[in-house]
Amino acid sequence: MHMNADQLKDYDQTYIAGTYARQDVAFVSGKGAELFDETGRRYIDLGSGIGVNTFGVADCDWIEAVTTQANKLTHVSNYYYTQPQVELARMLCKRTGMKKAFFSNSGAEANECAIKTARKYASDKYGQARPNIITLQNSFHGRTISTLSATGQEAYHKNFGPFTTGFLYVPANNLIAMESALSRGDVCAIFIELIQGEGGVCVLDKEYVQAVARTAKSLDVLLMIDEVQTGNGRTGALYSYMQYDVMPDVVTTAKGIAGGLPFGATLLGQKVKDVLDAGAHGSTFGGNPVCAAAALSTLSRIDDALLADVRAKSEYIRNELYGAPGVLYLSGMGLMIGIECGADCRDIQKRCLERGVLVLTAKTKVRLLPPLNIPFPVLEEAITILKEELAK
Ligand SMILES: *Cc1c(COP(=O)(O)O)cnc(C)c1O
């Protein structure tokens, strides 16, 4: 059965939970940074499925990695050893300095694992004395009840209580507030994004993060970084904490790690590498061979040359948009860019869509998360259109 666009919309609204304010387009295929709707119309994708399609859509190397593994073994459960999972964990540890990995299927799950790790670390060592986790106001950590609890935004909390207790929210970039919360003595971990993505692409100060890291270390409080959106090359480093010169105890990531398949990873540093023992945590699909093969292929391509390319494209976008008509200021790092435009960012998003360019929004900003390998001419074409719409 083929559905035309109107039928599709109608059935979607009838049969799919109304959680998404969808834009008025249905996609059927794509190649790289370009997507095609059912009329064959081409769109340039500056959102990559919210930072998921690291190398765009239908990338040849990615397809090869996934289909090769799918032809061998898709799933066996975590009762057994499988090679892609082990290779991936080894690669992640070697490239980050973390010591062990736990694999899951999404950002929220990666963060749940971090929360459980922090609680158990403290419980093993301090009994019930340190149950609390500090997170930042304006953060976003996921949609499950506990990761919603961790999320420091009241708007997300409405209607869903009671919540998991034990989260303390402090304002970002405010060391005094952080130290005051730590002085309670009942805190096991600090859990932060270094660039608040959903919060509006807000970058934390380097001095602040380094001071927080030092204080946390001196108090045996875990430093846990949510790299679900910032990770896997997005900011111009493999993980954004590397650009802050800090060494976290826990790193979580998901979104772009497997280049389009669901995957979450929680990386455990020296202090916590053995906290999760047999039976302490688990996931049916986590580390699934096909998804692990996709992640291996994706990560192995995020090398110094690619990261330099990400930074060069970032520079190009910033130079184009800096001071351009309709642009108040820019934020972000690498190919994670926020544009404060003073106008309604959703209007701009809609007009860009009408002109064949997909952008995202975050709070009041237009947000760009293009595929890391978007070709320069395609990027230029899209930025030219975006600039025209920002200027209106
Ligand atoms: C997207 C996101 C999440 C949630 O990831 P899901 O895969 O949707 O569960 C968590 N933290 C951050 C920083 C994110 O950007």
The ligand as an ORCA input file, in Angstrom:
! r2SCAN-3c Opt
* xyz 0 1
  C      19.105     13.729     23.542
  C      19.722     13.829     24.887
  C      19.424     12.899     25.898
  C      18.385     11.822     25.726
  O      18.723     10.914     24.734
  P      17.632      9.846     24.195
  O      18.413      8.987     23.266
  O      16.556     10.632     23.534
  O      17.138      9.121     25.384
  C      20.115     13.000     27.089
  N      21.038     13.965     27.294
  C      21.344     14.877     26.342
  C      22.385     15.906     26.622
  C      20.685     14.848     25.119
  O      20.972     15.773     24.188
*
